[in-house]
Amino acid sequence: MLDISVFGRYTYLVTEIVWGTVAAILLRRANALRKAAVTILALYPIAYVWDRYTLAVGVFDIKLRTGIDIAGIPLEEHLFMAVVPGLVVGVHETIFGDRTENSPSG
C-alpha cells in the first residue's frame, strides 16, 4: 500500500480532500448533490457526538493531522463526517440511481 505519510501533519487532510473529490465527482455524475447534502445534515449531529465521545475516551488517536480543532474535534474529523456519507450516497446513486432523469429520452 502507498505510504502517504510524506504529507506529515497534513496526511489526514489530504486523504479527506482526495476522497471528498471522489465523492463530489460521483455525486455530480449521479445528480445527487442535494440528496447527499440532506443526508450529511441529518447525520452530522449524531456523528459529532459520537466523534467527541470516542476521542474523549481515547478510542483512537489521530497523529498525522493539522492540529486544528473546531468545536472540540479535529478539522479533519468534521470533513470525514461529510465525506463518508457523501461517498456512500455517491456510490449508491451511481449504482442504483434513476437514470431516466438523466437520459435524453426521459
Backbone as XML, in Angstrom:
<?xml version="1.0"?>
<chain id="A" units="angstrom">
  <residue number="1" name="MET">
    <atom name="N" x="0.838" y="-1.175" z="0.000"/>
    <atom name="CA" x="0.000" y="0.000" z="0.000"/>
    <atom name="C" x="0.890" y="1.248" z="0.000"/>
  </residue>
  <residue number="2" name="LEU">
    <atom name="N" x="0.450" y="2.260" z="-0.695"/>
    <atom name="CA" x="1.182" y="3.513" z="-0.805"/>
    <atom name="C" x="1.255" y="4.227" z="0.539"/>
  </residue>
  <residue number="3" name="ASP">
    <atom name="N" x="2.447" y="4.618" z="0.951"/>
    <atom name="CA" x="2.638" y="5.344" z="2.204"/>
    <atom name="C" x="2.504" y="6.838" z="1.925"/>
  </residue>
  <residue number="4" name="ILE">
    <atom name="N" x="1.390" y="7.426" z="2.379"/>
    <atom name="CA" x="1.185" y="8.849" z="2.137"/>
    <atom name="C" x="1.573" y="9.699" z="3.340"/>
  </residue>
  <residue number="5" name="SER">
    <atom name="N" x="2.248" y="9.092" z="4.307"/>
    <atom name="CA" x="2.646" y="9.857" z="5.494"/>
    <atom name="C" x="3.674" y="10.936" z="5.157"/>
  </residue>
  <residue number="6" name="VAL">
    <atom name="N" x="4.123" y="10.978" z="3.902"/>
    <atom name="CA" x="5.050" y="12.024" z="3.465"/>
    <atom name="C" x="4.412" y="13.404" z="3.603"/>
  </residue>
  <residue number="7" name="PHE">
    <atom name="N" x="3.096" y="13.455" z="3.711"/>
    <atom name="CA" x="2.399" y="14.726" z="3.889"/>
    <atom name="C" x="2.440" y="15.197" z="5.343"/>
  </residue>
  <residue number="8" name="GLY">
    <atom name="N" x="3.067" y="14.386" z="6.209"/>
    <atom name="CA" x="3.224" y="14.770" z="7.610"/>
    <atom name="C" x="1.908" y="15.116" z="8.270"/>
  </residue>
  <residue number="9" name="ARG">
    <atom name="N" x="1.873" y="16.273" z="8.916"/>
    <atom name="CA" x="0.667" y="16.655" z="9.657"/>
    <atom name="C" x="-0.527" y="16.947" z="8.761"/>
  </residue>
  <residue number="10" name="TYR">
    <atom name="N" x="-0.316" y="16.953" z="7.459"/>
    <atom name="CA" x="-1.415" y="17.179" z="6.518"/>
    <atom name="C" x="-1.947" y="15.880" z="5.912"/>
  </residue>
  <residue number="11" name="THR">
    <atom name="N" x="-1.428" y="14.746" z="6.370"/>
    <atom name="CA" x="-1.798" y="13.455" z="5.792"/>
    <atom name="C" x="-3.299" y="13.200" z="5.852"/>
  </residue>
  <residue number="12" name="TYR">
    <atom name="N" x="-3.896" y="13.367" z="7.015"/>
    <atom name="CA" x="-5.334" y="13.102" z="7.171"/>
    <atom name="C" x="-6.123" y="14.087" z="6.313"/>
  </residue>
  <residue number="13" name="LEU">
    <atom name="N" x="-5.713" y="15.340" z="6.286"/>
    <atom name="CA" x="-6.391" y="16.350" z="5.477"/>
    <atom name="C" x="-6.326" y="15.987" z="3.991"/>
  </residue>
  <residue number="14" name="VAL">
    <atom name="N" x="-5.171" y="15.556" z="3.529"/>
    <atom name="CA" x="-5.014" y="15.166" z="2.118"/>
    <atom name="C" x="-5.948" y="14.004" z="1.784"/>
  </residue>
  <residue number="15" name="THR">
    <atom name="N" x="-6.042" y="13.015" z="2.670"/>
    <atom name="CA" x="-6.929" y="11.878" z="2.382"/>
    <atom name="C" x="-8.380" y="12.329" z="2.315"/>
  </residue>
  <residue number="16" name="GLU">
    <atom name="N" x="-8.780" y="13.258" z="3.167"/>
    <atom name="CA" x="-10.164" y="13.764" z="3.130"/>
    <atom name="C" x="-10.420" y="14.531" z="1.840"/>
  </residue>
  <residue number="17" name="ILE">
    <atom name="N" x="-9.444" y="15.296" z="1.391"/>
    <atom name="CA" x="-9.599" y="16.041" z="0.135"/>
    <atom name="C" x="-9.687" y="15.088" z="-1.053"/>
  </residue>
  <residue number="18" name="VAL">
    <atom name="N" x="-8.831" y="14.062" z="-1.073"/>
    <atom name="CA" x="-8.856" y="13.094" z="-2.178"/>
    <atom name="C" x="-10.191" y="12.366" z="-2.224"/>
  </residue>
  <residue number="19" name="TRP">
    <atom name="N" x="-10.608" y="11.785" z="-1.099"/>
    <atom name="CA" x="-11.859" y="11.025" z="-1.089"/>
    <atom name="C" x="-13.076" y="11.934" z="-1.195"/>
  </residue>
  <residue number="20" name="GLY">
    <atom name="N" x="-12.972" y="13.153" z="-0.701"/>
    <atom name="CA" x="-14.047" y="14.124" z="-0.887"/>
    <atom name="C" x="-14.222" y="14.485" z="-2.349"/>
  </residue>
  <residue number="21" name="THR">
    <atom name="N" x="-13.119" y="14.561" z="-3.075"/>
    <atom name="CA" x="-13.180" y="14.824" z="-4.509"/>
    <atom name="C" x="-13.841" y="13.665" z="-5.243"/>
  </residue>
  <residue number="22" name="VAL">
    <atom name="N" x="-13.488" y="12.448" z="-4.866"/>
    <atom name="CA" x="-14.131" y="11.267" z="-5.462"/>
    <atom name="C" x="-15.637" y="11.316" z="-5.192"/>
  </residue>
  <residue number="23" name="ALA">
    <atom name="N" x="-16.013" y="11.613" z="-3.957"/>
    <atom name="CA" x="-17.436" y="11.696" z="-3.601"/>
    <atom name="C" x="-18.131" y="12.776" z="-4.429"/>
  </residue>
  <residue number="24" name="ALA">
    <atom name="N" x="-17.521" y="13.948" z="-4.539"/>
    <atom name="CA" x="-18.134" y="15.048" z="-5.291"/>
    <atom name="C" x="-18.324" y="14.678" z="-6.763"/>
  </residue>
  <residue number="25" name="ILE">
    <atom name="N" x="-17.351" y="14.005" z="-7.346"/>
    <atom name="CA" x="-17.466" y="13.588" z="-8.749"/>
    <atom name="C" x="-18.624" y="12.602" z="-8.919"/>
  </residue>
  <residue number="26" name="LEU">
    <atom name="N" x="-18.701" y="11.618" z="-8.030"/>
    <atom name="CA" x="-19.796" y="10.643" z="-8.104"/>
    <atom name="C" x="-21.153" y="11.311" z="-7.906"/>
  </residue>
  <residue number="27" name="LEU">
    <atom name="N" x="-21.234" y="12.208" z="-6.932"/>
    <atom name="CA" x="-22.497" y="12.888" z="-6.649"/>
    <atom name="C" x="-22.934" y="13.762" z="-7.824"/>
  </residue>
  <residue number="28" name="ARG">
    <atom name="N" x="-21.992" y="14.456" z="-8.405"/>
    <atom name="CA" x="-22.329" y="15.305" z="-9.561"/>
    <atom name="C" x="-22.761" y="14.443" z="-10.738"/>
  </residue>
  <residue number="29" name="ARG">
    <atom name="N" x="-22.025" y="13.380" z="-10.976"/>
    <atom name="CA" x="-22.352" y="12.471" z="-12.087"/>
    <atom name="C" x="-23.741" y="11.860" z="-11.911"/>
  </residue>
  <residue number="30" name="ALA">
    <atom name="N" x="-24.101" y="11.536" z="-10.675"/>
    <atom name="CA" x="-25.394" y="10.908" z="-10.385"/>
    <atom name="C" x="-26.491" y="11.934" z="-10.117"/>
  </residue>
  <residue number="31" name="ASN">
    <atom name="N" x="-26.147" y="13.216" z="-10.223"/>
    <atom name="CA" x="-27.099" y="14.290" z="-9.951"/>
    <atom name="C" x="-27.716" y="14.137" z="-8.550"/>
  </residue>
  <residue number="32" name="ALA">
    <atom name="N" x="-26.842" y="13.887" z="-7.563"/>
    <atom name="CA" x="-27.312" y="13.591" z="-6.207"/>
    <atom name="C" x="-26.705" y="14.517" z="-5.154"/>
  </residue>
  <residue number="33" name="LEU">
    <atom name="N" x="-26.258" y="15.700" z="-5.557"/>
    <atom name="CA" x="-25.663" y="16.624" z="-4.586"/>
    <atom name="C" x="-26.658" y="17.004" z="-3.486"/>
  </residue>
  <residue number="34" name="ARG">
    <atom name="N" x="-27.897" y="17.259" z="-3.861"/>
    <atom name="CA" x="-28.918" y="17.631" z="-2.861"/>
    <atom name="C" x="-29.196" y="16.475" z="-1.901"/>
  </residue>
  <residue number="35" name="LYS">
    <atom name="N" x="-29.326" y="15.271" z="-2.421"/>
    <atom name="CA" x="-29.560" y="14.100" z="-1.570"/>
    <atom name="C" x="-28.425" y="13.944" z="-0.564"/>
  </residue>
  <residue number="36" name="ALA">
    <atom name="N" x="-27.203" y="14.121" z="-1.033"/>
    <atom name="CA" x="-26.054" y="13.987" z="-0.141"/>
    <atom name="C" x="-26.060" y="15.083" z="0.915"/>
  </residue>
  <residue number="37" name="ALA">
    <atom name="N" x="-26.370" y="16.305" z="0.519"/>
    <atom name="CA" x="-26.390" y="17.416" z="1.472"/>
    <atom name="C" x="-27.413" y="17.170" z="2.574"/>
  </residue>
  <residue number="38" name="VAL">
    <atom name="N" x="-28.590" y="16.709" z="2.209"/>
    <atom name="CA" x="-29.629" y="16.421" z="3.202"/>
    <atom name="C" x="-29.182" y="15.294" z="4.130"/>
  </residue>
  <residue number="39" name="THR">
    <atom name="N" x="-28.593" y="14.258" z="3.558"/>
    <atom name="CA" x="-28.104" y="13.127" z="4.351"/>
    <atom name="C" x="-27.007" y="13.568" z="5.313"/>
  </residue>
  <residue number="40" name="ILE">
    <atom name="N" x="-26.061" y="14.353" z="4.822"/>
    <atom name="CA" x="-24.970" y="14.839" z="5.667"/>
    <atom name="C" x="-25.511" y="15.698" z="6.802"/>
  </residue>
  <residue number="41" name="LEU">
    <atom name="N" x="-26.428" y="16.601" z="6.507"/>
    <atom name="CA" x="-27.009" y="17.451" z="7.558"/>
    <atom name="C" x="-27.769" y="16.642" z="8.596"/>
  </residue>
  <residue number="42" name="ALA">
    <atom name="N" x="-28.439" y="15.590" z="8.162"/>
    <atom name="CA" x="-29.180" y="14.742" z="9.098"/>
    <atom name="C" x="-28.249" y="13.928" z="9.991"/>
  </residue>
  <residue number="43" name="LEU">
    <atom name="N" x="-27.144" y="13.446" z="9.427"/>
    <atom name="CA" x="-26.226" y="12.587" z="10.174"/>
    <atom name="C" x="-25.190" y="13.346" z="10.994"/>
  </residue>
  <residue number="44" name="TYR">
    <atom name="N" x="-24.899" y="14.579" z="10.611"/>
    <atom name="CA" x="-23.801" y="15.323" z="11.230"/>
    <atom name="C" x="-23.909" y="15.435" z="12.755"/>
  </residue>
  <residue number="45" name="PRO">
    <atom name="N" x="-25.063" y="15.805" z="13.314"/>
    <atom name="CA" x="-25.130" y="15.910" z="14.786"/>
    <atom name="C" x="-24.824" y="14.584" z="15.493"/>
  </residue>
  <residue number="46" name="ILE">
    <atom name="N" x="-25.302" y="13.492" z="14.935"/>
    <atom name="CA" x="-25.037" y="12.169" z="15.526"/>
    <atom name="C" x="-23.544" y="11.863" z="15.431"/>
  </residue>
  <residue number="47" name="ALA">
    <atom name="N" x="-22.969" y="12.088" z="14.267"/>
    <atom name="CA" x="-21.547" y="11.820" z="14.058"/>
    <atom name="C" x="-20.688" y="12.693" z="14.967"/>
  </residue>
  <residue number="48" name="TYR">
    <atom name="N" x="-21.081" y="13.944" z="15.154"/>
    <atom name="CA" x="-20.323" y="14.861" z="16.006"/>
    <atom name="C" x="-20.283" y="14.359" z="17.451"/>
  </residue>
  <residue number="49" name="VAL">
    <atom name="N" x="-21.440" y="13.999" z="17.986"/>
    <atom name="CA" x="-21.497" y="13.489" z="19.362"/>
    <atom name="C" x="-20.690" y="12.212" z="19.488"/>
  </residue>
  <residue number="50" name="TRP">
    <atom name="N" x="-20.831" y="11.321" z="18.540"/>
    <atom name="CA" x="-20.092" y="10.060" z="18.523"/>
    <atom name="C" x="-18.596" y="10.338" z="18.491"/>
  </residue>
  <residue number="51" name="ASP">
    <atom name="N" x="-18.168" y="11.253" z="17.639"/>
    <atom name="CA" x="-16.752" y="11.574" z="17.499"/>
    <atom name="C" x="-16.195" y="12.189" z="18.777"/>
  </residue>
  <residue number="52" name="ARG">
    <atom name="N" x="-16.931" y="13.136" z="19.346"/>
    <atom name="CA" x="-16.476" y="13.767" z="20.597"/>
    <atom name="C" x="-16.267" y="12.707" z="21.674"/>
  </residue>
  <residue number="53" name="TYR">
    <atom name="N" x="-17.211" y="11.796" z="21.778"/>
    <atom name="CA" x="-17.122" y="10.744" z="22.789"/>
    <atom name="C" x="-15.927" y="9.831" z="22.539"/>
  </residue>
  <residue number="54" name="THR">
    <atom name="N" x="-15.787" y="9.330" z="21.312"/>
    <atom name="CA" x="-14.702" y="8.377" z="21.050"/>
    <atom name="C" x="-13.329" y="9.017" z="21.223"/>
  </residue>
  <residue number="55" name="LEU">
    <atom name="N" x="-13.208" y="10.284" z="20.866"/>
    <atom name="CA" x="-11.938" y="10.984" z="21.097"/>
    <atom name="C" x="-11.684" y="11.185" z="22.592"/>
  </residue>
  <residue number="56" name="ALA">
    <atom name="N" x="-12.739" y="11.528" z="23.329"/>
    <atom name="CA" x="-12.597" y="11.794" z="24.762"/>
    <atom name="C" x="-12.179" y="10.551" z="25.546"/>
  </residue>
  <residue number="57" name="VAL">
    <atom name="N" x="-12.699" y="9.398" z="25.159"/>
    <atom name="CA" x="-12.367" y="8.174" z="25.889"/>
    <atom name="C" x="-11.123" y="7.482" z="25.342"/>
  </residue>
  <residue number="58" name="GLY">
    <atom name="N" x="-10.556" y="8.035" z="24.271"/>
    <atom name="CA" x="-9.307" y="7.502" z="23.751"/>
    <atom name="C" x="-9.435" y="6.307" z="22.837"/>
  </residue>
  <residue number="59" name="VAL">
    <atom name="N" x="-10.571" y="6.167" z="22.162"/>
    <atom name="CA" x="-10.761" y="5.044" z="21.250"/>
    <atom name="C" x="-9.728" y="5.093" z="20.128"/>
  </residue>
  <residue number="60" name="PHE">
    <atom name="N" x="-9.444" y="6.285" z="19.642"/>
    <atom name="CA" x="-8.401" y="6.421" z="18.634"/>
    <atom name="C" x="-7.647" y="7.727" z="18.834"/>
  </residue>
  <residue number="61" name="ASP">
    <atom name="N" x="-6.410" y="7.731" z="18.341"/>
    <atom name="CA" x="-5.536" y="8.889" z="18.444"/>
    <atom name="C" x="-5.072" y="9.232" z="17.034"/>
  </residue>
  <residue number="62" name="ILE">
    <atom name="N" x="-5.343" y="10.446" z="16.615"/>
    <atom name="CA" x="-5.021" y="10.850" z="15.253"/>
    <atom name="C" x="-3.696" y="11.600" z="15.278"/>
  </residue>
  <residue number="63" name="LYS">
    <atom name="N" x="-2.662" y="10.985" z="14.745"/>
    <atom name="CA" x="-1.323" y="11.568" z="14.791"/>
    <atom name="C" x="-1.011" y="12.471" z="13.594"/>
  </residue>
  <residue number="64" name="LEU">
    <atom name="N" x="-1.356" y="12.058" z="12.400"/>
    <atom name="CA" x="-0.976" y="12.795" z="11.196"/>
    <atom name="C" x="-2.079" y="13.771" z="10.784"/>
  </residue>
  <residue number="65" name="ARG">
    <atom name="N" x="-2.276" y="14.786" z="11.618"/>
    <atom name="CA" x="-3.319" y="15.780" z="11.370"/>
    <atom name="C" x="-2.765" y="17.183" z="11.571"/>
  </residue>
  <residue number="66" name="THR">
    <atom name="N" x="-3.528" y="18.167" z="11.148"/>
    <atom name="CA" x="-3.061" y="19.553" z="11.188"/>
    <atom name="C" x="-2.924" y="20.101" z="12.601"/>
  </residue>
  <residue number="67" name="GLY">
    <atom name="N" x="-3.707" y="19.587" z="13.532"/>
    <atom name="CA" x="-3.703" y="20.129" z="14.883"/>
    <atom name="C" x="-4.753" y="21.211" z="15.077"/>
  </residue>
  <residue number="68" name="ILE">
    <atom name="N" x="-5.522" y="21.486" z="14.039"/>
    <atom name="CA" x="-6.595" y="22.475" z="14.128"/>
    <atom name="C" x="-7.849" y="21.787" z="14.653"/>
  </residue>
  <residue number="69" name="ASP">
    <atom name="N" x="-8.338" y="22.258" z="15.790"/>
    <atom name="CA" x="-9.572" y="21.731" z="16.365"/>
    <atom name="C" x="-10.685" y="22.762" z="16.218"/>
  </residue>
  <residue number="70" name="ILE">
    <atom name="N" x="-11.854" y="22.285" z="15.871"/>
    <atom name="CA" x="-13.043" y="23.126" z="15.771"/>
    <atom name="C" x="-14.131" y="22.456" z="16.595"/>
  </residue>
  <residue number="71" name="ALA">
    <atom name="N" x="-14.669" y="23.203" z="17.548"/>
    <atom name="CA" x="-15.729" y="22.687" z="18.423"/>
    <atom name="C" x="-15.310" y="21.390" z="19.103"/>
  </residue>
  <residue number="72" name="GLY">
    <atom name="N" x="-14.044" y="21.314" z="19.484"/>
    <atom name="CA" x="-13.565" y="20.196" z="20.278"/>
    <atom name="C" x="-13.104" y="18.966" z="19.533"/>
  </residue>
  <residue number="73" name="ILE">
    <atom name="N" x="-13.157" y="18.988" z="18.211"/>
    <atom name="CA" x="-12.666" y="17.841" z="17.443"/>
    <atom name="C" x="-11.806" y="18.336" z="16.282"/>
  </residue>
  <residue number="74" name="PRO">
    <atom name="N" x="-10.924" y="17.480" z="15.773"/>
    <atom name="CA" x="-10.036" y="17.889" z="14.675"/>
    <atom name="C" x="-10.800" y="18.317" z="13.427"/>
  </residue>
  <residue number="75" name="LEU">
    <atom name="N" x="-10.254" y="19.295" z="12.744"/>
    <atom name="CA" x="-10.805" y="19.767" z="11.469"/>
    <atom name="C" x="-11.073" y="18.600" z="10.538"/>
  </residue>
  <residue number="76" name="GLU">
    <atom name="N" x="-10.133" y="17.684" z="10.466"/>
    <atom name="CA" x="-10.250" y="16.543" z="9.549"/>
    <atom name="C" x="-11.448" y="15.662" z="9.876"/>
  </residue>
  <residue number="77" name="GLU">
    <atom name="N" x="-11.803" y="15.570" z="11.142"/>
    <atom name="CA" x="-12.962" y="14.768" z="11.531"/>
    <atom name="C" x="-14.262" y="15.402" z="11.042"/>
  </residue>
  <residue number="78" name="HIS">
    <atom name="N" x="-14.330" y="16.729" z="11.054"/>
    <atom name="CA" x="-15.504" y="17.407" z="10.503"/>
    <atom name="C" x="-15.644" y="17.071" z="9.019"/>
  </residue>
  <residue number="79" name="LEU">
    <atom name="N" x="-14.517" y="17.097" z="8.314"/>
    <atom name="CA" x="-14.541" y="16.736" z="6.891"/>
    <atom name="C" x="-14.942" y="15.278" z="6.703"/>
  </residue>
  <residue number="80" name="PHE">
    <atom name="N" x="-14.398" y="14.406" z="7.547"/>
    <atom name="CA" x="-14.716" y="12.981" z="7.488"/>
    <atom name="C" x="-16.226" y="12.762" z="7.619"/>
  </residue>
  <residue number="81" name="MET">
    <atom name="N" x="-16.862" y="13.534" z="8.496"/>
    <atom name="CA" x="-18.297" y="13.380" z="8.726"/>
    <atom name="C" x="-19.135" y="13.829" z="7.535"/>
  </residue>
  <residue number="82" name="ALA">
    <atom name="N" x="-18.536" y="14.538" z="6.605"/>
    <atom name="CA" x="-19.222" y="14.893" z="5.364"/>
    <atom name="C" x="-18.803" y="13.964" z="4.222"/>
  </residue>
  <residue number="83" name="VAL">
    <atom name="N" x="-17.534" y="13.607" z="4.191"/>
    <atom name="CA" x="-17.015" y="12.786" z="3.094"/>
    <atom name="C" x="-17.623" y="11.383" z="3.102"/>
  </residue>
  <residue number="84" name="VAL">
    <atom name="N" x="-17.689" y="10.748" z="4.252"/>
    <atom name="CA" x="-18.174" y="9.363" z="4.288"/>
    <atom name="C" x="-19.618" y="9.246" z="3.813"/>
  </residue>
  <residue number="85" name="PRO">
    <atom name="N" x="-20.569" y="9.997" z="4.386"/>
    <atom name="CA" x="-21.927" y="9.857" z="3.847"/>
    <atom name="C" x="-22.029" y="10.346" z="2.398"/>
  </residue>
  <residue number="86" name="GLY">
    <atom name="N" x="-21.248" y="11.358" z="2.030"/>
    <atom name="CA" x="-21.256" y="11.816" z="0.644"/>
    <atom name="C" x="-20.788" y="10.730" z="-0.298"/>
  </residue>
  <residue number="87" name="LEU">
    <atom name="N" x="-19.753" y="10.014" z="0.091"/>
    <atom name="CA" x="-19.240" y="8.918" z="-0.721"/>
    <atom name="C" x="-20.247" y="7.772" z="-0.801"/>
  </residue>
  <residue number="88" name="VAL">
    <atom name="N" x="-20.884" y="7.468" z="0.317"/>
    <atom name="CA" x="-21.885" y="6.393" z="0.327"/>
    <atom name="C" x="-23.053" y="6.747" z="-0.593"/>
  </residue>
  <residue number="89" name="VAL">
    <atom name="N" x="-23.575" y="7.969" z="-0.467"/>
    <atom name="CA" x="-24.685" y="8.389" z="-1.328"/>
    <atom name="C" x="-24.225" y="8.414" z="-2.790"/>
  </residue>
  <residue number="90" name="GLY">
    <atom name="N" x="-23.010" y="8.899" z="-3.033"/>
    <atom name="CA" x="-22.491" y="8.946" z="-4.399"/>
    <atom name="C" x="-22.383" y="7.579" z="-5.036"/>
  </residue>
  <residue number="91" name="VAL">
    <atom name="N" x="-21.864" y="6.617" z="-4.297"/>
    <atom name="CA" x="-21.753" y="5.254" z="-4.820"/>
    <atom name="C" x="-23.146" y="4.654" z="-5.009"/>
  </residue>
  <residue number="92" name="HIS">
    <atom name="N" x="-24.004" y="4.813" z="-4.016"/>
    <atom name="CA" x="-25.365" y="4.271" z="-4.101"/>
    <atom name="C" x="-26.110" y="4.832" z="-5.307"/>
  </residue>
  <residue number="93" name="GLU">
    <atom name="N" x="-26.076" y="6.128" z="-5.474"/>
    <atom name="CA" x="-26.800" y="6.753" z="-6.577"/>
    <atom name="C" x="-26.175" y="6.430" z="-7.933"/>
  </residue>
  <residue number="94" name="THR">
    <atom name="N" x="-24.873" y="6.246" z="-7.960"/>
    <atom name="CA" x="-24.216" y="5.853" z="-9.200"/>
    <atom name="C" x="-24.664" y="4.449" z="-9.620"/>
  </residue>
  <residue number="95" name="ILE">
    <atom name="N" x="-24.812" y="3.571" z="-8.647"/>
    <atom name="CA" x="-25.222" y="2.191" z="-8.946"/>
    <atom name="C" x="-26.722" y="2.070" z="-9.154"/>
  </residue>
  <residue number="96" name="PHE">
    <atom name="N" x="-27.517" y="2.671" z="-8.251"/>
    <atom name="CA" x="-28.953" y="2.429" z="-8.244"/>
    <atom name="C" x="-29.810" y="3.630" z="-8.638"/>
  </residue>
  <residue number="97" name="GLY">
    <atom name="N" x="-29.198" y="4.777" z="-8.883"/>
    <atom name="CA" x="-29.962" y="5.987" z="-9.181"/>
    <atom name="C" x="-30.834" y="5.844" z="-10.409"/>
  </residue>
  <residue number="98" name="ASP">
    <atom name="N" x="-31.837" y="6.690" z="-10.475"/>
    <atom name="CA" x="-32.783" y="6.682" z="-11.591"/>
    <atom name="C" x="-32.136" y="7.318" z="-12.804"/>
  </residue>
  <residue number="99" name="ARG">
    <atom name="N" x="-31.792" y="6.523" z="-13.769"/>
    <atom name="CA" x="-31.122" y="7.004" z="-14.972"/>
    <atom name="C" x="-32.087" y="7.691" z="-15.944"/>
  </residue>
  <residue number="100" name="THR">
    <atom name="N" x="-33.402" y="7.507" z="-15.770"/>
    <atom name="CA" x="-34.341" y="8.137" z="-16.689"/>
    <atom name="C" x="-34.322" y="9.647" z="-16.546"/>
  </residue>
  <residue number="101" name="GLU">
    <atom name="N" x="-33.997" y="10.157" z="-15.361"/>
    <atom name="CA" x="-33.911" y="11.610" z="-15.157"/>
    <atom name="C" x="-32.771" y="12.212" z="-15.965"/>
  </residue>
  <residue number="102" name="ASN">
    <atom name="N" x="-31.715" y="11.462" z="-16.187"/>
    <atom name="CA" x="-30.525" y="11.984" z="-16.854"/>
    <atom name="C" x="-30.446" y="11.609" z="-18.335"/>
  </residue>
  <residue number="103" name="SER">
    <atom name="N" x="-31.321" y="10.719" z="-18.793"/>
    <atom name="CA" x="-31.214" y="10.275" z="-20.175"/>
    <atom name="C" x="-31.952" y="11.250" z="-21.099"/>
  </residue>
  <residue number="104" name="PRO">
    <atom name="N" x="-31.504" y="11.367" z="-22.346"/>
    <atom name="CA" x="-32.126" y="12.282" z="-23.288"/>
    <atom name="C" x="-33.582" y="11.930" z="-23.595"/>
  </residue>
  <residue number="105" name="SER">
    <atom name="N" x="-33.937" y="10.643" z="-23.517"/>
    <atom name="CA" x="-35.306" y="10.243" z="-23.840"/>
    <atom name="C" x="-36.242" y="10.333" z="-22.649"/>
  </residue>
  <residue number="106" name="GLY">
    <atom name="N" x="-35.717" y="10.529" z="-21.432"/>
    <atom name="CA" x="-36.565" y="10.510" z="-20.243"/>
    <atom name="C" x="-36.729" y="11.833" z="-19.713"/>
  </residue>
</chain>
